[in-house]
Every structure is written in C-alpha cells, then in structure tokens.
Amino acid sequence: MTNADYFQKEIGYIKNNIIKTIVTDTLNNAPECIVHIPASSSGKYHPSYSLGEGGLMRHIKAAVGIAHSLIATDIFKNFIFGSDVKVDSEMIDLYADCAYAALILHDCMKPDVESENKSTRFDHPLLGAKLFTDTANDFISHYCISVKDKEVLQTSVPLIKSAIESHMGQWSESDHMPDVVLPKPKTTLQQFVHLMDYLGSRKFLIFDFDVYNSIDR
C-alpha cells in the first residue's frame, strides 16, 4: 500500500480533483514510515491513540476528522470569513479543501529518517510545505490544465503551503534548531489548521476511530 492508501477517507473530503491529486502525490512522495511511526517519539505531547504503531497516522486522521465535523457547519465559514460576510459556496468549498489538504499533509515530513527511532524534525512544517509546493509545481508543469484550474491552484497552493508552515502555532522556536524560526499562524485559515492540529494532540480528548470509520464521508 502507498501512504495515500491509508488516507483515502480523508482525501475523499477534498472536492477539487486537482488538489486531491496533488495531496495524493505529496503523501506518496513523503517517507513511507509516516504511516507506521508514533506521533510523538517521547510520548509526552499526544494522547494514547497517537502513540505506538500508526500513531502519527491516527493523529492526522483525528485532526482531519475534527475539522470535517466543523466544516459541515456554519462554524467554519464564520471562523474563516466572519459571520457577517456573504461568501458563495464555491469559495467556502475551496477554503475547506485547503484546510483538508494542509491537515492531511501537515506532518508528512515529521520524521528524521536518519535517526534510529525516526524522531521529530523541528523544521518539518517547512519541509512539508516545500514537498507540497514542489509536487504541485511538478504537476502543473507536466499536465495540461484549464484556465479555471490554474486560477484555483494560484489561490490554493499558497494557502495550503502557508497553513502547513505555520501549523505549530506559538511553538515556533526550538533549542534543537536555534537557527530555525517557524512562521506563526496569522490568517484565519492558518489559525484553523493550527487549532485542529492542537485539538488532535490533547491527551484528554479521546477520538473514537470505530465510530469515525463507520461514518460514510
């Protein structure tokens, strides 16, 4: 199985087929170990379901699942655009696709593949954003796409990239990599992605995967 095969439910939430394809390709370009390693090598910062074999994969699924439950309501639209702003459904769907894409990919470059226990690389948000943009640019250069699709990618690729880069929120510096300072979330989309990742890492919030997996879309 490929990395993307493990995330078919989450990828299926994305409505735009080109964004869906680029997310799929990005996952498959990421290290294969992302579907096997725990979300935290130390076990300090994630709930029990995110530990052990497949823990990182379950963390990603939980973050996307929480986001999906909010995107299905007016909460997402109001969070992103404001409650008093009229926004057409096409724009809401595009931002939802960007949120899904960023959350599916936010930890795709998390492991230090050179270390024995695949410990976390602090700069993984930057590496994940680069892998996504490189994959998107490769897709654009190899396939003939419509003018409308190009416009969608011109909007969505920077949104997804910046949301991946800033998903660590206030934890933007580390003694392990003192020369790296991660961007903090500023836009509402960036803040939403960070919040979903944060909620998906709270030890007291238990995610029922049996129920989640039984829900059709």
C-alpha positions in Angstrom: 0.0 0.0 0.0 1.1 3.6 -0.6 0.9 6.3 2.0 -2.1 7.8 0.3 -4.0 4.5 0.5 -4.1 4.9 4.3 -5.8 8.3 4.0 -8.5 7.6 1.4 -11.3 8.7 3.7 -9.6 12.0 4.4 -8.5 12.6 0.8 -12.1 11.9 -0.2 -13.3 15.0 1.8 -11.4 17.2 -0.8 -13.8 18.2 -3.6 -11.4 19.7 -6.1 -9.9 16.8 -8.1 -6.6 18.5 -8.9 -6.0 19.4 -5.2 -6.9 15.9 -4.4 -4.4 14.5 -6.9 -1.6 16.8 -5.6 -2.2 15.8 -2.0 -2.2 12.2 -3.0 1.1 12.6 -4.9 2.6 14.6 -2.0 1.8 11.8 0.5 3.3 9.3 -1.8 6.5 11.4 -2.1 6.8 11.5 1.7 8.7 9.0 3.8 6.9 5.6 4.0 7.4 5.5 7.7 4.8 8.2 8.4 2.0 5.6 8.4 3.9 3.5 11.0 5.6 5.7 13.5 4.0 7.3 16.6 3.1 11.0 16.6 5.5 11.6 19.4 8.7 9.7 19.9 8.8 10.8 23.6 5.1 10.2 24.3 4.8 13.5 26.1 2.7 15.6 23.8 0.0 13.4 22.3 -2.9 11.2 23.5 -2.6 7.4 23.8 -4.1 6.7 20.4 -1.3 8.7 18.8 1.4 6.5 20.2 2.7 3.2 19.0 2.5 1.7 15.6 0.5 4.0 13.3 0.2 6.7 15.9 1.1 9.6 13.6 -1.4 8.4 11.0 -4.1 8.3 13.7 -3.2 11.8 14.9 -3.6 13.1 11.3 -6.9 11.4 10.9 -8.2 12.8 14.2 -7.2 16.3 13.2 -8.9 16.0 9.8 -12.0 14.3 11.4 -12.4 17.1 13.9 -12.1 19.7 11.1 -14.6 17.8 9.0 -17.2 18.0 11.7 -16.8 21.8 11.9 -16.6 22.3 8.2 -20.0 20.7 7.9 -21.5 23.6 9.9 -21.5 27.4 9.7 -18.7 27.4 12.3 -16.1 27.0 9.6 -17.5 29.7 7.3 -17.8 32.2 10.2 -14.4 31.4 11.5 -12.7 31.9 8.1 -14.7 34.7 6.6 -16.7 36.2 9.5 -20.3 35.8 10.5 -21.5 39.0 8.7 -19.7 38.3 5.4 -21.6 36.8 2.5 -19.5 34.2 0.7 -20.6 31.9 -2.1 -20.4 28.1 -1.6 -17.6 27.7 -4.2 -15.3 29.9 -2.1 -16.2 28.1 1.1 -15.5 24.7 -0.6 -12.1 25.9 -1.8 -11.0 27.0 1.6 -12.3 23.8 3.1 -10.3 21.9 0.5 -7.2 23.9 1.5 -7.8 23.1 5.2 -8.2 19.4 4.5 -5.0 19.4 2.3 -2.9 21.2 4.9 -4.1 19.0 7.7 -3.5 15.8 5.8 0.0 16.9 4.9 1.0 18.9 8.0 3.2 16.2 9.5 4.1 14.4 6.3 7.8 15.3 6.8 7.8 14.9 10.6 10.3 12.0 11.0 14.0 12.4 10.9 14.6 9.4 8.6 18.3 9.4 9.5 17.6 8.8 13.2 17.1 5.3 14.6 13.7 6.0 16.2 12.6 8.4 13.4 12.5 11.3 15.9 10.7 14.5 15.1 12.4 17.1 13.0 11.5 20.6 14.3 11.6 22.0 10.8 9.1 19.5 9.5 6.5 22.2 8.7 8.9 23.9 6.3 9.9 20.6 4.8 6.3 19.5 4.4 5.3 22.8 2.8 8.3 22.5 0.3 7.4 18.9 -0.6 3.8 20.0 -1.3 4.8 23.0 -3.4 7.4 21.0 -5.3 4.8 18.3 -6.0 2.2 21.0 -7.1 4.7 22.7 -9.4 5.7 19.3 -10.9 2.0 18.5 -11.5 1.4 21.9 -13.2 4.5 21.5 -15.4 3.5 18.0 -16.6 -0.2 18.3 -17.2 -2.4 20.5 -19.4 -5.0 22.1 -17.1 -7.7 24.6 -17.8 -7.5 28.3 -17.1 -10.0 27.9 -14.3 -8.0 25.1 -12.7 -4.8 27.3 -12.9 -6.7 30.1 -11.1 -7.7 27.6 -8.4 -4.1 26.5 -7.9 -2.8 30.1 -7.9 -5.1 30.7 -5.0 -5.0 27.3 -3.2 -1.3 26.4 -3.3 0.0 29.4 -1.4 -2.9 29.0 1.1 -2.1 25.3 1.7 1.7 26.0 1.8 1.4 28.7 4.5 -1.0 26.7 6.6 1.4 23.7 6.7 4.3 26.0 7.5 2.5 27.7 10.4 0.7 24.7 12.0 3.0 24.6 15.0 1.4 27.9 16.3 3.2 29.5 19.2 5.8 26.8 19.3 7.9 28.3 16.6 11.4 28.0 18.1 13.4 25.2 19.5 16.8 24.8 21.2 17.4 21.8 18.9 17.4 24.0 15.8 18.2 27.6 17.1 18.7 28.9 13.5 15.1 27.9 12.5 12.1 30.1 13.3 8.8 28.8 12.1 6.1 31.2 10.9 3.2 31.7 13.3 -0.4 31.4 12.1 -1.8 34.8 11.2 -4.7 34.3 8.7 -7.9 32.6 9.7 -7.1 29.5 7.6 -3.7 29.2 9.2 -5.3 29.6 12.7 -7.9 27.0 11.9 -5.4 24.4 10.8 -3.3 25.0 13.9 -6.3 24.7 16.1 -7.3 21.4 14.6 -3.8 20.1 15.0 -3.8 21.3 18.6 -7.1 19.7 19.4 -5.9 16.5 17.8 -2.9 16.4 20.2 -4.8 17.0 23.5 -4.4 14.0 25.8 -7.8 14.4 27.4 -9.7 14.3 24.1 -10.3 10.7 23.1 -11.1 10.1 19.4 -13.4 7.1 18.7 -11.9 5.6 15.5 -14.5 2.9 15.3 -17.3 5.5 15.1 -15.3 7.7 12.7 -14.5 4.8 10.4 -18.2 3.8 10.3 -19.4 7.2 9.2 -19.8 7.4 5.4 -17.9 10.6 4.5 
